[in-house]
């Protein structure tokens, strides 16, 4: 099961502050991603910390994506105990504001 989203903020801190609530939306629709939530947020934080603060007329864009795979059958809404694959990726960049 996969997800992907982007958030923006006028500063790195503001963009990062939007990552958690956005990931909570993912978990609400795909409960299995409660398992990789902390890893995804930590990855986004680590990569965003490499980006400097934007200048006037710019903002920080953070994109997070990932997936989990498993082979054991589970009922709808249940979360497997073990996974056979996982991925988390994040990018951060300074972009023109409002673009």
N, CA, C and O of each residue as an XYZ file, in Angstrom:
396
protein
N       0.857     -1.162      0.000
C       0.000      0.000      0.000
C       0.902      1.223      0.000
O       1.859      1.296      0.771
N       0.597      2.181     -0.863
C       1.490      3.328     -1.020
C       0.793      4.649     -0.723
O      -0.433      4.730     -0.653
N       1.611      5.676     -0.551
C       1.113      7.032     -0.316
C       2.111      8.018     -0.887
O       3.251      7.658     -1.181
N       1.694      9.237     -1.040
C       2.565     10.324     -1.447
C       1.850     11.644     -1.245
O       0.653     11.757     -1.506
N       2.581     12.635     -0.782
C       1.989     13.958     -0.589
C       3.083     15.014     -0.555
O       4.260     14.703     -0.371
N       2.684     16.251     -0.732
C       3.577     17.406     -0.634
C       2.957     18.444      0.276
O       1.736     18.592      0.337
N       3.815     19.159      0.980
C       3.388     20.274      1.826
C       4.327     21.441      1.558
O       5.422     21.262      1.025
N       3.890     22.627      1.930
C       4.709     23.833      1.763
C       4.620     24.700      3.003
O       3.661     24.633      3.771
N       5.653     25.521      3.173
C       5.654     26.466      4.267
C       6.611     27.603      3.989
O       7.542     27.466      3.196
N       6.378     28.720      4.641
C       7.220     29.907      4.461
C       8.616     29.712      5.054
O       9.549     30.432      4.700
N       8.757     28.734      5.961
C      10.053     28.389      6.557
C      10.153     26.864      6.598
O       9.160     26.164      6.397
N      11.353     26.359      6.859
C      11.521     24.912      7.002
C      10.645     24.410      8.152
O       9.972     23.388      8.013
N      10.646     25.107      9.267
C       9.853     24.683     10.428
C       8.370     24.622     10.106
O       7.685     23.686     10.517
N       7.863     25.613      9.370
C       6.439     25.613      9.029
C       6.094     24.488      8.063
O       5.036     23.870      8.179
N       6.971     24.223      7.120
C       6.727     23.113      6.197
C       6.745     21.787      6.956
O       5.883     20.934      6.748
N       7.734     21.621      7.835
C       7.799     20.386      8.622
C       6.593     20.230      9.540
O       6.128     19.113      9.765
N       6.086     21.329     10.069
C       4.914     21.268     10.945
C       3.697     20.728     10.203
O       2.776     20.205     10.830
N       3.682     20.848      8.890
C       2.557     20.360      8.096
C       2.682     18.878      7.748
O       1.699     18.263      7.336
N       3.873     18.293      7.907
C       4.081     16.897      7.525
C       3.272     15.950      8.411
O       2.594     15.062      7.895
N       3.330     16.120      9.726
C       2.609     15.229     10.650
C       1.114     15.179     10.387
O       0.561     14.091     10.228
N       0.435     16.336     10.335
C      -0.999     16.307     10.061
C      -1.339     15.691      8.693
O      -2.352     15.006      8.550
N      -0.497     15.937      7.706
C      -0.745     15.355      6.386
C      -0.580     13.836      6.448
O      -1.349     13.097      5.834
N       0.429     13.377      7.195
C       0.597     11.937      7.335
C      -0.565     11.329      8.116
O      -0.967     10.197      7.844
N      -1.102     12.061      9.070
C      -2.274     11.573      9.806
C      -3.447     11.321      8.863
O      -4.233     10.400      9.084
N      -3.568     12.136      7.811
C      -4.607     11.902      6.790
C      -4.353     10.581      6.067
O      -5.289      9.839      5.770
N      -3.091     10.293      5.786
C      -2.741      9.014      5.157
C      -3.164      7.863      6.073
O      -3.804      6.912      5.625
N      -2.806      7.951      7.348
C      -3.127      6.893      8.305
C      -4.647      6.734      8.447
O      -5.139      5.616      8.605
N      -5.375      7.824      8.394
C      -6.831      7.741      8.517
C      -7.440      6.925      7.371
O      -8.416      6.202      7.571
N      -6.864      7.044      6.178
C      -7.406      6.303      5.041
C      -6.702      4.963      4.818
O      -7.259      4.073      4.175
N      -5.471      4.812      5.351
C      -4.696      3.581      5.207
C      -4.037      3.272      6.553
O      -2.856      3.565      6.737
N      -4.776      2.688      7.491
C      -4.267      2.490      8.858
C      -2.920      1.772      8.942
O      -2.194      1.954      9.920
N      -2.574      0.973      7.954
C      -1.302      0.260      7.975
C      -0.120      1.219      8.067
O       0.932      0.852      8.592
N      -0.278      2.436      7.566
C       0.840      3.382      7.568
C       1.110      4.008      8.936
O       2.013      4.833      9.069
N       0.340      3.625      9.945
C       0.715      3.997     11.315
C       2.065      3.350     11.650
O       2.812      3.862     12.483
N       2.369      2.230     10.999
C       3.618      1.504     11.245
C       4.849      2.262     10.750
O       5.916      2.150     11.354
N       4.728      3.029      9.665
C       5.904      3.730      9.135
C       5.805      5.250      9.287
O       6.615      5.981      8.718
N       4.831      5.721     10.039
C       4.638      7.157     10.229
C       5.877      7.825     10.804
O       6.359      8.816     10.256
N       6.398      7.290     11.908
C       7.544      7.927     12.568
C       8.784      7.932     11.674
O       9.535      8.907     11.650
N       8.990      6.846     10.944
C      10.138      6.773     10.035
C       9.994      7.804      8.922
O      10.965      8.470      8.563
N       8.794      7.939      8.379
C       8.569      8.899      7.294
C       8.784     10.335      7.773
O       9.403     11.137      7.074
N       8.278     10.656      8.953
C       8.446     12.012      9.484
C       9.917     12.283      9.799
O      10.413     13.381      9.548
N      10.611     11.295     10.343
C      12.042     11.469     10.627
C      12.837     11.654      9.336
O      13.771     12.456      9.292
N      12.477     10.926      8.297
C      13.156     11.066      7.006
C      12.914     12.455      6.427
O      13.846     13.105      5.952
N      11.669     12.910      6.467
C      11.347     14.249      5.967
C      12.089     15.317      6.756
O      12.577     16.290      6.181
N      12.176     15.143      8.054
C      12.877     16.107      8.901
C      14.365     16.146      8.572
O      14.949     17.222      8.445
N      14.967     14.987      8.435
C      16.400     14.925      8.142
C      16.726     15.592      6.813
O      17.712     16.322      6.713
N      15.921     15.352      5.806
C      16.210     15.918      4.492
C      15.895     17.416      4.468
O      16.623     18.185      3.842
N      14.831     17.836      5.136
C      14.476     19.259      5.155
C      15.510     20.075      5.909
O      15.732     21.244      5.594
N      16.147     19.464      6.908
C      17.176     20.171      7.670
C      18.408     20.493      6.829
O      19.236     21.312      7.227
N      18.532     19.850      5.668
C      19.656     20.145      4.763
C      19.409     21.390      3.915
O      20.339     21.960      3.344
N      18.153     21.800      3.840
C      17.774     22.925      2.985
C      17.814     24.204      3.816
O      17.334     24.230      4.950
N      18.376     25.246      3.258
C      18.404     26.534      3.944
C      17.022     27.170      3.962
O      16.071     26.664      3.368
N      16.945     28.274      4.649
C      15.671     28.997      4.717
C      15.433     29.754      3.399
O      16.377     30.248      2.782
N      14.192     29.837      2.986
C      13.886     30.542      1.743
C      14.025     32.055      1.885
O      13.904     32.614      2.975
N      14.280     32.687      0.767
C      14.305     34.141      0.715
C      12.883     34.664      0.527
O      11.944     33.887      0.349
N      12.737     35.975      0.568
C      11.434     36.581      0.318
C      10.944     36.142     -1.066
O      11.704     36.119     -2.034
N       9.672     35.800     -1.131
C       9.084     35.348     -2.390
C       9.295     33.871     -2.665
O       8.966     33.382     -3.745
N       9.844     33.159     -1.687
C      10.069     31.727     -1.825
C       9.448     30.991     -0.648
O       9.074     31.598      0.356
N       9.344     29.671     -0.787
C       8.877     28.835      0.303
C       9.528     27.461      0.193
O      10.154     27.135     -0.815
N       9.373     26.671      1.234
C       9.939     25.328      1.277
C       8.856     24.335      0.890
O       7.738     24.381      1.404
N       9.202     23.442     -0.016
C       8.309     22.363     -0.430
C       8.921     21.043      0.022
O      10.094     20.775     -0.238
N       8.126     20.223      0.696
C       8.564     18.904      1.148
C       7.622     17.872      0.542
O       6.401     18.001      0.626
N       8.204     16.850     -0.067
C       7.428     15.758     -0.642
C       7.838     14.470      0.049
O       9.026     14.189      0.207
N       6.846     13.686      0.461
C       7.087     12.420      1.156
C       6.285     11.332      0.441
O       5.131     11.541      0.068
N       6.900     10.193      0.259
C       6.210      9.064     -0.357
C       6.762      7.762      0.170
O       7.888      7.707      0.665
N       5.976      6.725      0.064
C       6.458      5.426      0.513
C       5.435      4.339      0.295
O       4.330      4.578     -0.193
N       5.830      3.145      0.667
C       4.944      1.993      0.549
C       5.352      0.901      1.524
O       6.489      0.845      1.991
N       4.401      0.048      1.813
C       4.621     -1.152      2.614
C       4.038     -2.331      1.847
O       3.015     -2.197      1.177
N       4.690     -3.486      1.947
C       4.121     -4.692      1.342
C       4.167     -5.827      2.344
O       5.041     -5.874      3.209
N       3.226     -6.734      2.222
C       3.150     -7.885      3.098
C       2.506     -9.026      2.335
O       1.837     -8.813      1.323
N       2.714    -10.250      2.832
C       2.187    -11.426      2.151
C       1.101    -12.128      2.937
O       0.376    -12.950      2.377
N       0.970    -11.834      4.195
C      -0.027    -12.484      5.030
C      -1.374    -11.806      4.817
O      -1.472    -10.580      4.863
N      -2.397    -12.597      4.589
C      -3.734    -12.029      4.416
C      -4.232    -11.452      5.738
O      -4.109    -12.082      6.788
N      -4.790    -10.254      5.674
C      -5.388     -9.624      6.847
C      -6.767     -9.111      6.455
O      -7.016     -8.802      5.290
N      -7.639     -9.026      7.415
C      -8.982     -8.509      7.169
C      -8.909     -7.012      6.904
O      -7.970     -6.342      7.335
N      -9.880     -6.505      6.209
C      -9.934     -5.070      5.903
C      -9.811     -4.259      7.185
O     -10.491     -4.534      8.173
N      -8.944     -3.266      7.160
C      -8.752     -2.393      8.309
C      -7.757     -2.913      9.326
O      -7.341     -2.169     10.215
N      -7.362     -4.182      9.216
C      -6.364     -4.725     10.133
C      -4.967     -4.426      9.613
O      -4.767     -4.222      8.416
N      -4.009     -4.403     10.520
C      -2.623     -4.089     10.171
C      -1.779     -5.339     10.372
O      -1.815     -5.940     11.446
N      -1.013     -5.744      9.349
C      -0.159     -6.926      9.519
C       0.937     -6.681     10.557
O       1.323     -5.542     10.819
N       1.430     -7.777     11.139
C       2.507     -7.683     12.124
C       3.872     -7.597     11.478
O       4.789     -7.005     12.049
N       4.028     -8.180     10.287
C       5.330     -8.213      9.622
C       5.177     -7.801      8.166
O       4.133     -8.013      7.550
N       6.229     -7.213      7.632
C       6.218     -6.736      6.251
C       7.325     -7.420      5.465
O       8.343     -7.825      6.025
N       7.112     -7.542      4.166
C       8.120     -8.129      3.293
C       8.841     -7.064      2.479
O       9.771     -7.373      1.734
N       8.424     -5.834      2.617
C       9.088     -4.736      1.937
C       8.594     -3.400      2.459
O       7.462     -3.283      2.929
N       9.447     -2.403      2.373
C       9.082     -1.065      2.838
C       9.943     -0.033      2.136
O      11.092     -0.302      1.785
N       9.385      1.142      1.934
C      10.123      2.244      1.330
C       9.594      3.555      1.863
O       8.389      3.733      2.040
N      10.515      4.474      2.117
C      10.165      5.853      2.460
C      11.141      6.751      1.720
O      12.348      6.508      1.725
N      10.621      7.778      1.091
C      11.500      8.761      0.457
C      10.972     10.150      0.760
O       9.777     10.349      0.983
N      11.887     11.102      0.763
C      11.506     12.484      1.023
C      12.420     13.399      0.229
O      13.592     13.098      0.006
N      11.865     14.510     -0.186
C      12.655     15.556     -0.826
C      12.223     16.889     -0.271
O      11.091     17.058      0.182
N      13.141     17.833     -0.311
C      12.844     19.190      0.143
C      13.537     20.152     -0.787
O      14.677     19.932     -1.195
N      12.842     21.221     -1.118
C      13.443     22.220     -1.993
C      12.828     23.593     -1.744
O      11.721     23.722     -1.221
N      13.569     24.583     -2.128
C      13.065     25.956     -2.069
C      12.490     26.273     -3.435
O      13.136     26.087     -4.466
N      11.246     26.762     -3.415
C      10.517     27.018     -4.659
C       9.916     28.416     -4.596
O       9.794     28.991     -3.514
N       9.544     28.960     -5.730
C       8.853     30.249     -5.707
C       7.535     30.128     -4.938
O       6.812     29.146     -5.104
N       7.224     31.095     -4.117
C       5.994     31.068     -3.340
C       4.789     31.057     -4.277
O       4.732     31.775     -5.276
N       3.830     30.209     -3.907
C       2.581     30.159     -4.662
C       2.652     29.485     -6.003
O       1.666     29.497     -6.740
N       3.774     28.897     -6.351
C       3.871     28.254     -7.672
C       3.312     26.855     -7.648
O       3.315     26.172     -8.672
